[in-house]
Amino acid sequence: MRHSLLCMLGFFCFKATLTADRTTTLAEASHRVSVILHPSWPQIYRGETVILRCQIQEAGGAQWTYEWKTTNRKSLIPREYMNFSATEAHSGEYSCRGKREGFTPWSEVIKLIVSSPPQPVLSVSPSWLNPGASVTLSCESLEHQPAGWRFYWYKAVPKLISSTYSLELLPGSTNGTEQNSNTVHGPTLTAGFVCRAGRGEPEFYTYYSEPKFVWSADPRPAASLSVNPDRVQHFRSESVSLSCEGNSTEWRVMKFIETGKLSYCSIWGTGSTCTIDPHRHHSGVYWCESQSGETSNAINITVQNDDSAPLLLSPVHPVTEGDPVTLSCRDKEQQLLSNVFFYHNDKLLSHGSRGELKISAVSKSDEGFYKCQHSGKDSPRSWMSVRAVSGPVGSLRLVLLIVGPVSGIILIILLLSLWRCIRSA
């Protein structure tokens, strides 16, 4: 009887304890647990500061401890927060739970992806400048990213001790811009630009973009670049020499070849000269720059790989409105070809029996790409830049263009009148 009573009491006690534990467990299970990621970008980059918080809904002021579970392992971190500078090793799935008297359920899994910082791509427009033209910069290729980026804009300044550049923030870029485009007003010289983006607090920065250049073909008092042979197009078998002359004591010739690679063509020096090896001849843009950031005119060198195809001879430097211009089509021996077709911006202009295209007074509408065609083979295309005439010099040129022909006509009329008078005398 007593034994039974004790058993009954023991059972009762056991049952009461079980009920109490189950009540506690159910109470813990009623709390909703979630992992909060800050910043909440879908893509985290190496070096960004990441905070993961284990949030227990309606936790009140009770004392909780925490347990974290990551991909394939548990991290016994008794803290509400995980704070770290992200690396690729932090990529994975994270969940957490809380413990007071019992454990809550595990939260839903949150996936963290960490990758290398992106390198934006800078584009510039236009790439060839007319005097006083503005340039639009666009910092692109941050695909599928939410708002939050700020963009920073730099000018590339040559370094004397290397072939690289130092960067100077452009005016108005100290705090970045919300838009991924920026307009630089009134640049008239060859210049290089760079961009990068930043986001978050503390601010995380992407890599710098590769420099992109805008070029001016106009010679400047500070420096000039000359080319020998003095033409835009060359056969691969030819040797081409480019020379810098200017006020600075130290110049170097830079080249930006058609594959997008930037490098120097000559080292720093006085009257620096770059000779292009025929076997390593590259189409591209060449210019001079000084250690103080001065630049020369830029020259677009184009290589004809097919020795049997024609070559277009066109002006290396911009031509001035009203000047006469002659374009010619020649073979490898520099002989003038016949039965040649000329194209302007891929539109057929004329058929020249002697392989020449003469423009008596060039105008802005004549600016653009030209090529010639002979026996079904095309020359490379070359850009001819036309410099607008303005100011007193332009007005004088315009007057001369008008007065010259009129004066000639008047002179002819006077001579005819004099001849008639002599005959009738």
C-alpha positions in Angstrom: 0.0 0.0 0.0 2.7 2.3 1.0 4.9 1.2 -1.9 1.9 1.9 -4.2 1.4 5.2 -2.7 5.1 6.1 -3.1 4.9 4.9 -6.7 1.9 7.0 -7.3 3.5 10.0 -5.7 6.7 9.3 -7.7 4.8 9.0 -10.9 2.9 12.1 -10.1 6.1 14.0 -9.5 7.6 12.7 -12.7 4.6 13.5 -14.6 4.4 17.0 -13.1 8.1 17.6 -14.0 7.5 16.4 -17.6 4.5 18.7 -17.9 6.5 21.6 -16.7 9.4 20.9 -19.1 7.0 20.5 -22.0 5.3 23.8 -21.0 8.7 25.6 -21.1 9.6 24.0 -24.4 6.3 25.1 -25.9 6.9 28.6 -24.6 10.3 28.7 -26.2 8.9 27.3 -29.4 6.4 30.1 -29.6 9.1 32.7 -30.2 9.8 33.4 -33.9 13.5 33.5 -34.7 15.1 35.1 -37.8 18.6 36.1 -39.0 18.9 39.7 -40.0 21.7 40.6 -42.4 23.2 44.1 -42.5 23.9 45.4 -45.1 21.0 43.7 -46.8 22.6 43.6 -50.3 22.0 40.4 -52.2 25.7 40.4 -53.1 28.4 41.0 -50.5 32.0 41.8 -51.6 35.2 40.9 -49.9 36.2 43.5 -47.4 32.7 44.7 -46.6 31.7 44.8 -42.9 28.9 42.3 -42.3 26.6 42.1 -39.2 24.4 39.0 -38.7 21.8 39.4 -35.9 19.8 36.6 -34.3 16.4 38.2 -33.7 13.9 36.6 -31.4 10.4 38.1 -31.7 8.8 39.2 -28.4 11.9 38.2 -26.5 11.2 40.8 -23.8 13.8 41.6 -21.3 14.7 37.9 -20.6 18.3 36.8 -20.7 18.9 34.7 -23.8 22.0 32.9 -25.1 22.4 32.0 -28.7 23.7 29.3 -30.9 24.6 29.7 -34.6 24.7 27.1 -37.3 26.6 27.6 -40.6 27.1 25.4 -43.5 28.2 21.9 -42.3 29.1 23.1 -38.8 27.9 24.8 -35.6 29.4 27.9 -34.3 28.9 28.1 -30.5 28.8 31.8 -30.3 26.6 32.9 -27.3 26.1 36.3 -28.7 23.2 37.9 -30.5 25.5 39.4 -33.2 28.1 38.1 -35.5 30.3 40.9 -36.9 33.2 40.4 -39.4 35.0 41.7 -42.4 33.7 39.5 -45.2 35.9 37.0 -47.1 35.0 34.3 -49.6 35.3 31.8 -46.7 32.2 33.4 -45.1 30.0 32.4 -48.0 27.4 29.9 -46.9 24.1 29.4 -45.1 23.4 30.8 -41.6 20.7 30.1 -39.1 20.4 30.6 -35.3 18.3 29.8 -32.3 18.0 31.1 -28.8 18.1 29.4 -25.4 16.7 30.5 -22.1 15.3 27.5 -20.3 15.0 25.5 -23.4 15.8 26.1 -27.1 13.7 27.9 -29.7 13.5 26.3 -33.2 16.2 27.1 -35.7 15.5 30.1 -37.8 15.1 30.0 -41.5 18.4 29.8 -43.4 19.8 33.0 -44.8 22.4 32.6 -47.6 25.5 34.8 -47.7 27.4 35.1 -50.9 30.8 36.8 -50.8 32.8 37.5 -53.9 35.7 39.6 -55.1 35.1 43.4 -55.4 33.9 44.4 -58.8 35.8 46.6 -61.2 33.4 49.0 -63.0 33.9 49.9 -66.6 34.2 53.5 -67.6 33.0 54.8 -70.9 33.6 58.3 -72.4 31.7 60.1 -75.1 32.9 61.6 -77.3 36.3 60.0 -77.4 37.7 62.5 -80.0 37.2 66.1 -78.9 36.3 69.2 -80.8 37.5 72.4 -79.1 35.3 73.3 -76.1 33.3 70.1 -76.3 32.0 68.6 -73.0 32.6 64.9 -72.2 30.1 62.5 -70.6 31.6 59.8 -68.3 29.6 56.7 -67.4 30.6 54.2 -64.7 29.0 50.9 -65.6 28.9 47.1 -65.1 27.6 46.9 -61.6 24.9 44.6 -62.8 21.8 43.7 -60.7 22.8 46.0 -57.8 20.3 47.9 -55.7 20.5 51.6 -55.0 23.1 52.7 -52.6 26.2 53.2 -54.7 27.9 56.5 -54.9 30.2 57.2 -57.8 33.6 58.9 -57.7 35.4 60.5 -60.7 39.1 61.1 -61.2 41.5 62.5 -63.6 44.6 60.4 -64.4 47.9 62.3 -63.9 51.2 60.7 -65.3 53.8 59.5 -62.8 57.4 60.3 -63.7 58.9 57.2 -62.1 56.6 54.6 -63.8 54.2 54.1 -66.6 51.2 54.4 -64.3 49.0 57.3 -63.2 48.1 59.0 -59.9 44.5 60.0 -59.5 43.0 63.4 -58.7 39.3 63.8 -57.8 37.4 65.9 -60.2 35.6 69.0 -58.8 32.4 68.0 -57.2 33.4 64.4 -56.6 34.6 64.6 -53.0 31.4 63.1 -51.7 30.5 61.1 -54.8 27.5 61.4 -57.0 24.3 59.4 -56.9 24.1 59.1 -60.7 26.6 56.8 -62.5 27.2 59.4 -65.1 29.0 62.8 -64.9 29.6 65.6 -67.4 33.0 67.3 -67.6 32.5 70.7 -69.2 34.8 72.2 -71.7 37.9 69.9 -71.8 40.0 70.7 -74.9 43.0 68.6 -74.2 43.8 64.9 -74.3 43.1 63.5 -70.8 42.5 60.2 -69.0 39.6 59.6 -66.6 38.9 56.9 -63.9 35.9 56.0 -61.8 34.9 53.8 -58.9 31.9 53.3 -56.6 31.3 53.1 -52.9 28.4 52.0 -50.6 27.6 51.3 -47.0 28.7 52.6 -43.7 31.7 52.4 -43.2 32.0 52.9 -46.9 33.1 50.0 -49.1 34.8 50.8 -52.4 35.0 48.9 -55.6 38.3 48.6 -57.6 39.2 51.6 -59.8 38.1 51.3 -63.4 40.7 51.1 -66.1 41.5 54.6 -67.4 39.7 55.8 -70.5 40.9 58.6 -72.6 39.5 61.4 -74.6 41.8 62.8 -77.4 42.3 66.1 -79.0 43.9 66.2 -82.5 44.6 69.9 -82.2 48.4 70.7 -81.7 49.0 72.7 -78.5 51.6 75.3 -77.7 52.8 73.1 -74.8 53.6 70.1 -77.1 53.2 68.6 -80.5 53.5 65.1 -81.8 54.8 64.5 -85.3 54.8 61.3 -87.3 57.2 60.1 -90.0 56.0 59.1 -92.6 53.6 62.0 -92.2 50.3 60.1 -92.7 47.7 58.2 -90.7 47.8 54.9 -92.5 50.9 52.6 -92.8 51.7 49.2 -94.0 52.8 46.7 -91.4 56.2 46.3 -93.1 57.0 50.1 -92.6 58.9 51.6 -89.8 57.1 54.5 -88.2 58.7 57.2 -86.0 56.8 59.5 -83.6 58.5 62.5 -81.9 57.5 64.8 -79.0 58.5 68.4 -79.0 57.4 71.0 -76.3 58.1 73.2 -73.4 58.6 70.5 -70.8 62.0 68.9 -70.3 60.5 65.4 -69.8 58.0 63.8 -72.3 57.0 60.3 -73.1 54.9 58.9 -76.0 51.9 56.9 -74.9 49.8 54.5 -76.9 46.3 53.1 -76.6 46.0 50.2 -79.0 42.9 48.8 -80.5 42.7 45.9 -78.1 42.2 48.4 -75.3 45.7 48.1 -73.8 47.4 51.2 -72.5 51.2 51.4 -72.4 54.1 53.7 -73.1 55.9 53.8 -76.5 58.9 55.7 -75.2 60.5 56.4 -71.8 60.7 59.8 -70.3 63.1 62.1 -72.1 63.8 65.4 -73.9 62.4 65.3 -77.5 61.3 61.8 -76.8 61.0 59.6 -79.9 59.0 56.3 -80.4 59.9 54.0 -83.2 57.3 51.4 -84.0 58.8 48.1 -84.9 57.3 46.8 -88.2 56.9 43.3 -86.7 55.0 44.8 -83.7 53.0 47.5 -85.5 49.8 48.3 -83.7 46.8 50.4 -84.7 45.9 52.8 -82.0 46.1 56.3 -80.7 49.4 57.9 -79.8 50.1 61.1 -77.9 52.8 62.8 -75.7 52.4 63.6 -72.1 54.6 65.4 -69.5 55.1 64.7 -65.8 53.0 67.8 -65.0 50.0 66.5 -67.0 50.4 68.5 -70.2 49.5 66.6 -73.4 50.2 67.0 -77.1 47.8 66.4 -79.9 46.8 62.8 -80.4 47.4 60.9 -83.7 45.4 57.9 -84.8 47.8 55.4 -86.4 46.2 52.7 -88.6 47.9 49.6 -89.9 47.1 47.9 -93.2 47.9 44.2 -92.8 47.3 43.3 -96.4 50.2 44.5 -98.6 48.0 44.0 -101.7 45.2 46.3 -100.4 45.3 50.1 -101.0 46.3 52.8 -98.5 44.4 56.0 -98.0 46.5 59.1 -97.6 44.7 61.6 -95.4 45.7 64.5 -93.2 47.2 63.6 -89.8 46.2 66.8 -88.1 42.8 68.6 -88.3 42.2 70.7 -91.3 40.6 74.2 -91.1 37.3 75.1 -92.6 37.8 76.6 -96.1 41.1 75.0 -96.8 41.6 72.7 -99.8 42.1 69.0 -99.0 43.2 66.1 -101.3 42.8 62.5 -100.3 44.6 59.9 -102.4 44.6 56.1 -102.7 48.0 54.5 -103.2 49.7 51.1 -103.2 52.6 49.7 -101.2 55.1 51.5 -103.4 53.2 54.8 -102.9 52.1 54.8 -106.5 48.8 56.6 -107.2 46.1 54.1 -108.1 43.4 54.5 -110.7 39.8 53.3 -110.9 39.3 54.0 -107.2 36.0 54.4 -105.2 36.0 56.8 -102.2 33.6 56.5 -99.3 32.7 59.0 -96.6 31.1 57.4 -93.5 30.6 54.3 -95.6 28.6 56.2 -98.2 30.0 56.2 -101.8 31.2 59.6 -102.8 32.8 59.3 -106.2 34.8 57.3 -108.6 38.3 58.8 -109.2 40.1 57.8 -112.3 43.5 59.0 -110.8 42.9 57.8 -107.3 42.4 61.3 -105.8 39.5 63.0 -104.0 39.8 66.8 -104.1 37.8 69.0 -101.8 38.3 72.7 -102.8 37.0 74.2 -99.5 36.5 71.7 -96.7 33.5 72.3 -94.3 32.3 70.8 -91.1 30.1 68.4 -93.0 33.2 66.9 -94.6 34.4 65.6 -91.2 34.2 61.9 -90.6 35.6 58.5 -91.7 37.1 58.0 -95.2 38.3 55.0 -97.0 39.1 54.1 -100.6 38.5 50.9 -102.6 40.5 49.4 -105.4 40.0 46.1 -107.2 37.5 45.1 -104.6 39.8 45.7 -101.7 39.3 48.3 -99.0 41.8 50.5 -97.3 41.4 51.0 -93.5 39.1 53.8 -92.5 40.6 57.1 -91.2 39.0 60.0 -89.4 39.4 63.4 -90.9 38.9 66.2 -88.3 37.7 69.6 -89.4 38.6 72.6 -87.2 35.8 75.2 -87.1 36.9 78.8 -87.8 35.9 81.4 -85.3 36.8 84.9 -84.1 38.7 87.5 -86.1 40.7 85.0 -88.0 37.6 83.2 -89.0 35.9 86.4 -90.1 38.9 87.4 -92.1 39.0 84.0 -93.8 35.4 84.2 -94.6 35.8 87.6 -96.1 38.7 86.4 -98.2 36.7 83.4 -99.4 33.9 85.8 -100.5 36.0 88.7 -101.7 38.6 86.6 -103.6 36.3 85.1 -106.2 34.3 88.3 -106.5 37.5 90.3 -107.1 38.6 87.8 -109.7 35.3 88.2 -111.6 35.6 92.0 -111.4 39.2 91.8 -112.7 38.1 89.6 -115.6 35.3 92.0 -116.5 37.7 95.0 -116.4 40.2 93.2 -118.6 37.5 92.3 -121.1 36.3 95.9 -121.2 39.9 97.1 -121.7 40.4 94.6 -124.5 37.2 95.8 -126.3 38.3 99.4 -125.9 41.7 98.6 -127.5 40.1 96.8 -130.4 37.6 99.5 -131.2 40.3 102.3 -131.0 
